[in-house]
């Protein structure tokens, strides 16, 4: 897309976003006057909040010339990210975000579009998000896949988990509108994921193509979800067999038997990285629920419920506050929380037990009003609203937009 066309599209999008934000602000003022104090009503305006958050990202992180985003706001030209496997690459100055934060734009748009088929977000997907995503696509190395940084820069590492999140979104988009381009892309990404599976440690997907020294829950748990969803949209039983095998490998090798939660990784020498992150256990919860839906085998449902209880105990760790019914999400990586939330939603679609859904909704309602969200529409990462981040990460903002959108879909279906 020509740079002038991109800039004009972006300016039009930002103007629409500002109007949306103004409407929401007026609604919130009226709500403050007319409702009882302290707690927002569950399910209040999730869709408008998702759109307003996405618009704030466009305003604060977007580039005037290219369909890309900055990694942080305010932009930090000295930033060194800590999530790469290659220190030399991390040391290099980067004008735009890495793939992982950028991919949050695809997740957010897919969730918003799923909640309400607004043509505007179809345009955002096709004119902004997909063109930007293709700037990370590496077709020089085979199999083709998305690199951790732009394809115009020196070759960068390719992470299996980063590609899985993208493949999942394309699969969801195909399920939503049946555009064969999305299924084609989902299958293309899956071929790269399959290239990261071997029999070291018995099975499993590596974390990074260039650093095959262990296998992580963050590749294998969502890999199981990805394969299960590909089976849902294609009917190809090979995907289901892979989903089950990845699921069983992850349970056998990385589940903590004491609480049911998941460790981070297993090195090829057998050493276990024992850190526990919300997204890892949340993705195994989602895989369990999906496999129950696909097979009808009760042990998957029992495991999904067990994980839901364990995640609530461990990752809703902050104590409840005055005027709140539920515990508060642990401060930290908001995107990890958003990926865990996908697991709770998958389970809710089976048993319709609102315990955890109501707890998440309360956290989302409070985040909008308790200081976690600032005047510019961006979020800090402390769900209590007590701590402010001077530098705000791009992926945090997309994660918030995604969660509001997913709960807007729950609102629409009830």
VEXDREN-2710 file (C-alpha; in Angstrom, 1 decimal):
% VEXDREN-2710
k/r/px/py/pz
1/UNK/0.0/0.0/0.0
2/UNK/1.4/3.5/-0.8
3/UNK/2.5/5.4/2.2
4/UNK/0.1/8.3/1.5
5/UNK/-2.8/5.8/1.3
6/UNK/-1.7/4.2/4.6
7/UNK/-1.4/7.5/6.4
8/UNK/-4.8/8.7/5.2
9/UNK/-6.5/5.4/6.3
10/UNK/-4.8/5.6/9.7
11/UNK/-5.9/9.2/10.2
12/UNK/-9.5/8.3/9.3
13/UNK/-9.4/5.4/11.7
14/UNK/-8.0/7.5/14.5
15/UNK/-10.7/10.2/14.0
16/UNK/-13.4/7.5/14.3
17/UNK/-11.8/6.2/17.4
18/UNK/-11.8/9.6/19.0
19/UNK/-15.5/10.0/18.4
20/UNK/-16.1/6.5/19.9
21/UNK/-14.0/7.5/23.0
22/UNK/-16.0/10.7/23.4
23/UNK/-19.3/8.8/23.3
24/UNK/-18.1/6.3/25.9
25/UNK/-16.8/9.0/28.2
26/UNK/-20.3/10.6/28.1
27/UNK/-21.9/7.3/28.9
28/UNK/-19.5/6.7/31.8
29/UNK/-20.3/10.2/33.3
30/UNK/-24.0/9.4/33.2
31/UNK/-23.4/6.0/34.7
32/UNK/-21.4/7.6/37.5
33/UNK/-24.3/9.9/38.3
34/UNK/-27.1/7.3/38.1
35/UNK/-25.7/4.1/39.5
36/UNK/-24.8/3.0/43.0
37/UNK/-21.2/3.6/43.9
38/UNK/-18.1/1.4/43.8
39/UNK/-18.8/-1.5/41.4
40/UNK/-19.6/-1.3/37.7
41/UNK/-22.4/-3.6/36.5
42/UNK/-21.0/-6.8/34.9
43/UNK/-20.9/-6.8/31.2
44/UNK/-21.1/-3.1/30.9
45/UNK/-20.2/-1.9/27.4
46/UNK/-17.5/-4.5/26.7
47/UNK/-17.7/-3.9/23.0
48/UNK/-17.2/-0.2/23.1
49/UNK/-14.4/-0.6/25.6
50/UNK/-12.6/-3.0/23.2
51/UNK/-13.0/-0.6/20.3
52/UNK/-11.9/2.4/22.4
53/UNK/-8.8/0.5/23.6
54/UNK/-7.9/-0.5/20.0
55/UNK/-8.3/3.1/18.9
56/UNK/-6.0/4.3/21.7
57/UNK/-3.4/1.9/20.5
58/UNK/-3.6/3.3/17.0
59/UNK/-3.3/6.8/18.3
60/UNK/-0.3/6.2/20.6
61/UNK/1.7/3.4/18.9
62/UNK/0.9/3.7/15.2
63/UNK/3.2/4.9/12.5
64/UNK/2.2/7.6/10.0
65/UNK/4.0/5.9/7.1
66/UNK/3.8/2.2/7.6
67/UNK/1.2/-0.3/9.1
68/UNK/3.4/-1.0/12.1
69/UNK/3.5/-0.1/15.8
70/UNK/6.1/1.0/18.3
71/UNK/7.0/-1.4/21.0
72/UNK/6.3/1.0/23.9
73/UNK/4.6/4.3/24.7
74/UNK/6.4/6.7/25.0
75/UNK/8.8/5.3/22.4
76/UNK/12.1/4.3/23.9
77/UNK/15.0/4.2/21.4
78/UNK/17.2/2.6/24.0
79/UNK/14.8/-0.3/24.8
80/UNK/16.3/-3.8/25.0
81/UNK/13.6/-6.4/25.2
82/UNK/14.1/-9.4/27.4
83/UNK/12.1/-12.1/25.7
84/UNK/14.4/-13.0/22.8
85/UNK/16.7/-16.0/22.7
86/UNK/19.4/-14.0/21.0
87/UNK/21.2/-11.4/23.0
88/UNK/22.9/-9.9/19.9
89/UNK/19.5/-9.3/18.3
90/UNK/18.1/-7.8/21.5
91/UNK/20.9/-5.3/21.6
92/UNK/20.1/-3.9/18.2
93/UNK/18.0/-0.8/18.1
94/UNK/14.6/-1.3/16.7
95/UNK/12.3/1.4/15.5
96/UNK/9.2/-0.9/15.4
97/UNK/7.9/-3.6/17.6
98/UNK/8.9/-7.3/17.4
99/UNK/6.5/-9.8/16.0
100/UNK/5.1/-11.0/19.3
101/UNK/3.6/-7.6/20.4
102/UNK/2.5/-6.9/16.8
103/UNK/0.6/-10.2/16.7
104/UNK/-1.6/-8.9/19.4
105/UNK/-3.2/-6.7/16.8
106/UNK/-4.4/-9.7/14.9
107/UNK/-5.8/-11.3/18.0
108/UNK/-7.6/-8.1/19.1
109/UNK/-9.1/-7.5/15.6
110/UNK/-10.2/-11.1/15.3
111/UNK/-11.9/-10.9/18.7
112/UNK/-13.6/-7.6/18.0
113/UNK/-14.8/-8.8/14.6
114/UNK/-16.1/-12.0/16.2
115/UNK/-18.1/-10.0/18.7
116/UNK/-19.7/-7.8/16.1
117/UNK/-19.2/-8.1/12.3
118/UNK/-18.6/-4.4/11.8
119/UNK/-17.2/-3.8/8.3
120/UNK/-14.8/-1.3/9.8
121/UNK/-12.8/-4.0/11.4
122/UNK/-12.7/-6.0/8.3
123/UNK/-11.1/-3.0/6.7
124/UNK/-8.7/-2.6/9.7
125/UNK/-7.7/-6.3/9.2
126/UNK/-7.1/-6.0/5.5
127/UNK/-5.7/-2.5/5.2
128/UNK/-3.6/-2.3/8.4
129/UNK/-3.0/-5.5/10.3
130/UNK/-2.4/-8.0/7.6
131/UNK/-0.1/-5.7/5.6
132/UNK/1.9/-5.0/8.7
133/UNK/2.1/-8.7/9.6
134/UNK/3.4/-9.6/6.1
135/UNK/6.4/-7.3/6.8
136/UNK/7.5/-10.0/9.3
137/UNK/6.9/-12.9/6.9
138/UNK/10.0/-14.8/5.9
139/UNK/9.7/-16.9/2.7
140/UNK/13.5/-17.1/2.2
141/UNK/14.0/-19.9/4.8
142/UNK/11.9/-23.0/4.5
143/UNK/9.3/-23.8/5.6
144/UNK/8.1/-20.2/5.4
145/UNK/7.1/-18.5/8.7
146/UNK/7.0/-15.2/10.5
147/UNK/10.3/-13.9/11.9
148/UNK/10.7/-12.1/15.2
149/UNK/11.5/-8.9/13.4
150/UNK/10.9/-7.3/10.0
151/UNK/11.9/-9.1/6.9
152/UNK/13.8/-6.0/5.6
153/UNK/16.2/-6.3/8.5
154/UNK/19.0/-8.9/8.9
155/UNK/17.5/-12.4/9.4
156/UNK/16.0/-12.8/12.9
157/UNK/15.0/-15.8/14.9
158/UNK/11.7/-17.6/14.3
159/UNK/9.7/-18.7/17.3
160/UNK/7.3/-21.5/17.1
161/UNK/5.0/-20.1/19.8
162/UNK/4.9/-16.7/18.1
163/UNK/3.7/-18.4/14.9
164/UNK/1.2/-20.5/16.8
165/UNK/-0.6/-17.4/18.1
166/UNK/-0.9/-16.1/14.5
167/UNK/-2.0/-19.4/13.1
168/UNK/-4.7/-19.6/15.8
169/UNK/-6.0/-16.2/14.8
170/UNK/-6.2/-17.1/11.1
171/UNK/-8.0/-20.3/12.0
172/UNK/-10.5/-18.3/14.1
173/UNK/-11.0/-15.8/11.3
174/UNK/-11.6/-18.6/8.8
175/UNK/-14.2/-20.1/11.2
176/UNK/-15.9/-16.7/11.4
177/UNK/-16.2/-15.7/7.7
178/UNK/-15.0/-18.7/5.7
179/UNK/-12.6/-16.7/3.6
180/UNK/-10.3/-19.4/2.2
181/UNK/-7.2/-17.1/2.4
182/UNK/-7.3/-17.4/6.1
183/UNK/-7.4/-21.1/6.2
184/UNK/-4.6/-21.2/3.6
185/UNK/-2.5/-19.1/5.9
186/UNK/-3.3/-21.1/9.0
187/UNK/-2.2/-24.3/7.2
188/UNK/1.0/-22.6/6.0
189/UNK/1.9/-21.6/9.5
190/UNK/1.0/-25.1/10.7
191/UNK/3.6/-26.6/8.4
192/UNK/6.3/-24.5/10.1
193/UNK/5.0/-25.7/13.5
194/UNK/5.3/-29.3/12.4
195/UNK/8.9/-28.7/11.4
196/UNK/9.6/-28.0/15.1
197/UNK/8.4/-31.4/16.3
198/UNK/10.7/-34.3/16.8
199/UNK/11.3/-37.3/19.1
200/UNK/13.7/-35.6/21.5
201/UNK/12.2/-35.9/24.9
202/UNK/9.7/-38.3/23.4
203/UNK/7.8/-35.7/21.3
204/UNK/6.9/-32.0/21.5
205/UNK/7.5/-28.7/19.8
206/UNK/10.6/-26.6/20.4
207/UNK/10.4/-22.9/21.4
208/UNK/12.8/-21.4/18.8
209/UNK/13.9/-22.7/15.5
210/UNK/17.4/-21.4/16.0
211/UNK/17.8/-22.5/19.6
212/UNK/16.5/-26.1/19.9
213/UNK/17.7/-26.8/23.5
214/UNK/14.3/-27.5/25.1
215/UNK/10.6/-27.7/24.7
216/UNK/8.2/-25.3/26.3
217/UNK/4.6/-25.3/27.5
218/UNK/4.1/-22.1/25.6
219/UNK/4.6/-23.9/22.3
220/UNK/3.0/-27.3/23.1
221/UNK/-0.2/-26.2/24.9
222/UNK/-1.3/-23.7/22.3
223/UNK/0.0/-26.1/19.7
224/UNK/-2.6/-28.6/20.9
225/UNK/-5.3/-25.9/20.8
226/UNK/-4.2/-24.9/17.3
227/UNK/-4.3/-28.5/16.0
228/UNK/-7.8/-29.0/17.6
229/UNK/-9.1/-25.9/15.9
230/UNK/-7.7/-26.9/12.6
231/UNK/-9.6/-30.2/13.0
232/UNK/-12.8/-28.3/13.8
233/UNK/-12.6/-26.3/10.5
234/UNK/-11.2/-29.0/8.2
235/UNK/-12.5/-32.3/9.6
236/UNK/-9.0/-33.8/8.9
237/UNK/-8.4/-36.3/11.7
238/UNK/-4.6/-36.0/11.5
239/UNK/-5.0/-32.6/13.3
240/UNK/-7.0/-34.2/16.1
241/UNK/-4.4/-36.9/16.6
242/UNK/-1.7/-34.3/16.8
243/UNK/-3.7/-32.2/19.3
244/UNK/-4.1/-35.2/21.6
245/UNK/-0.5/-36.2/21.3
246/UNK/0.8/-32.7/22.1
247/UNK/-1.7/-32.5/25.0
248/UNK/-0.6/-35.8/26.5
249/UNK/3.1/-35.0/26.0
250/UNK/2.7/-31.6/27.8
251/UNK/0.7/-33.2/30.7
252/UNK/3.3/-36.0/31.1
253/UNK/6.4/-33.8/31.0
254/UNK/5.4/-30.4/32.4
255/UNK/2.5/-30.6/34.8
256/UNK/3.1/-30.1/38.5
257/UNK/1.3/-33.0/40.2
258/UNK/0.9/-31.0/43.4
259/UNK/-1.4/-28.3/42.1
260/UNK/-2.1/-29.3/38.5
261/UNK/-0.5/-26.1/37.0
262/UNK/2.2/-26.2/34.4
263/UNK/5.9/-25.5/34.5
264/UNK/7.5/-23.4/31.8
265/UNK/9.9/-25.8/30.0
266/UNK/11.9/-28.9/29.8
267/UNK/15.5/-28.8/28.6
268/UNK/16.9/-31.6/26.4
269/UNK/19.0/-32.7/29.4
270/UNK/15.7/-33.3/31.4
271/UNK/16.0/-30.2/33.6
272/UNK/12.6/-28.6/34.3
273/UNK/12.2/-24.8/34.3
274/UNK/9.8/-24.5/37.2
275/UNK/8.3/-21.0/36.6
276/UNK/4.5/-21.0/36.3
277/UNK/2.8/-18.5/34.0
278/UNK/-0.9/-17.9/33.6
279/UNK/-0.9/-18.5/29.8
280/UNK/0.6/-21.9/30.0
281/UNK/-1.9/-23.4/32.4
282/UNK/-4.7/-21.4/30.7
283/UNK/-3.9/-22.9/27.3
284/UNK/-3.9/-26.4/28.8
285/UNK/-7.3/-25.6/30.2
286/UNK/-8.5/-24.5/26.8
287/UNK/-7.0/-27.6/25.2
288/UNK/-8.8/-29.8/27.8
289/UNK/-12.1/-28.1/27.1
290/UNK/-11.7/-28.4/23.3
291/UNK/-10.7/-32.0/23.4
292/UNK/-13.8/-32.8/25.6
293/UNK/-15.9/-31.0/23.0
294/UNK/-14.4/-33.0/20.2
295/UNK/-14.2/-36.4/21.8
296/UNK/-16.8/-36.4/24.5
297/UNK/-14.3/-38.0/26.9
298/UNK/-15.1/-37.0/30.4
299/UNK/-11.5/-36.9/31.7
300/UNK/-10.8/-33.9/29.6
301/UNK/-13.7/-32.0/31.2
302/UNK/-12.6/-33.0/34.7
303/UNK/-9.1/-31.7/33.9
304/UNK/-10.4/-28.4/32.5
305/UNK/-12.4/-27.8/35.7
306/UNK/-9.4/-28.8/37.8
307/UNK/-7.2/-26.3/36.0
308/UNK/-9.8/-23.6/36.2
309/UNK/-9.9/-23.9/40.0
310/UNK/-6.1/-24.0/40.2
311/UNK/-5.7/-21.0/38.0
312/UNK/-8.2/-19.0/40.1
313/UNK/-6.3/-20.0/43.2
314/UNK/-2.9/-19.1/41.8
315/UNK/-3.3/-16.3/39.3
316/UNK/-6.1/-14.3/41.0
317/UNK/-3.6/-13.8/43.8
318/UNK/-4.2/-10.2/44.8
319/UNK/-6.8/-10.0/47.7
320/UNK/-10.2/-8.6/47.0
321/UNK/-10.7/-4.9/47.6
322/UNK/-13.6/-3.0/49.2
323/UNK/-16.7/-3.1/47.0
324/UNK/-15.5/-6.2/45.1
325/UNK/-16.9/-9.8/45.3
326/UNK/-13.9/-11.6/43.7
327/UNK/-10.1/-11.8/44.0
328/UNK/-8.0/-9.6/41.7
329/UNK/-5.7/-10.8/38.9
330/UNK/-2.1/-10.9/39.9
331/UNK/-0.2/-7.8/38.6
332/UNK/2.2/-8.6/35.8
333/UNK/2.1/-9.6/32.2
334/UNK/-1.5/-8.7/31.1
335/UNK/-1.2/-10.7/27.9
336/UNK/-0.5/-13.9/29.9
337/UNK/-3.7/-13.2/31.7
338/UNK/-5.6/-12.7/28.4
339/UNK/-4.4/-16.0/27.1
340/UNK/-5.5/-17.7/30.3
341/UNK/-8.9/-16.0/29.9
342/UNK/-9.4/-17.9/26.6
343/UNK/-9.3/-21.1/28.6
344/UNK/-12.0/-19.9/31.1
345/UNK/-14.2/-18.9/28.2
346/UNK/-13.8/-22.2/26.4
347/UNK/-14.8/-24.0/29.6
348/UNK/-17.8/-21.6/30.1
349/UNK/-19.0/-22.6/26.6
350/UNK/-19.4/-26.1/27.9
351/UNK/-20.7/-25.9/31.5
352/UNK/-22.1/-22.3/31.6
353/UNK/-20.8/-21.9/35.2
354/UNK/-20.4/-18.2/35.7
355/UNK/-18.1/-18.3/38.8
356/UNK/-14.9/-17.5/36.9
357/UNK/-16.6/-15.5/34.2
358/UNK/-18.1/-13.1/36.7
359/UNK/-14.7/-12.8/38.5
360/UNK/-13.0/-11.9/35.2
361/UNK/-15.7/-9.4/34.3
362/UNK/-15.4/-7.7/37.6
363/UNK/-11.6/-7.3/37.0
364/UNK/-12.3/-5.9/33.5
365/UNK/-14.9/-3.4/34.9
366/UNK/-12.6/-2.3/37.7
367/UNK/-9.7/-1.9/35.3
368/UNK/-11.7/0.7/33.3
369/UNK/-12.3/2.9/36.3
370/UNK/-9.8/2.2/39.1
371/UNK/-6.7/3.9/37.7
372/UNK/-5.3/0.9/35.7
373/UNK/-6.6/2.7/32.6
374/UNK/-5.2/6.3/32.1
375/UNK/-6.7/9.3/30.5
376/UNK/-5.0/8.5/27.1
377/UNK/-6.9/5.2/27.1
378/UNK/-3.8/3.0/27.8
379/UNK/-3.5/0.5/30.6
380/UNK/-0.9/-0.2/33.3
381/UNK/-0.3/-3.8/34.3
382/UNK/-1.5/-3.6/37.9
383/UNK/-5.1/-4.8/38.2
384/UNK/-5.5/-3.1/41.6
385/UNK/-4.8/0.3/39.9
386/UNK/-2.2/1.2/42.5
387/UNK/1.0/1.1/40.4
388/UNK/1.6/3.1/37.2
389/UNK/4.0/2.1/34.4
390/UNK/6.0/4.9/33.0
391/UNK/6.5/2.8/29.8
392/UNK/3.5/1.0/28.5
393/UNK/4.0/-2.1/26.4
394/UNK/2.1/-2.5/23.1
395/UNK/1.0/-6.1/23.8
396/UNK/-0.7/-5.1/27.1
397/UNK/-3.0/-2.8/25.2
398/UNK/-3.9/-5.4/22.6
399/UNK/-4.5/-7.9/25.4
400/UNK/-7.0/-5.6/27.1
401/UNK/-8.8/-5.0/23.8
402/UNK/-9.0/-8.7/23.2
403/UNK/-10.5/-9.5/26.6
404/UNK/-13.2/-6.8/26.3
405/UNK/-14.1/-8.1/22.9
406/UNK/-14.3/-11.7/24.0
407/UNK/-16.6/-10.7/26.8
408/UNK/-18.7/-8.6/24.4
409/UNK/-19.3/-11.9/22.5
410/UNK/-20.5/-13.5/25.8
411/UNK/-22.8/-10.6/26.3
412/UNK/-24.2/-11.0/22.8
413/UNK/-24.9/-14.7/23.2
414/UNK/-26.7/-14.4/26.5
END
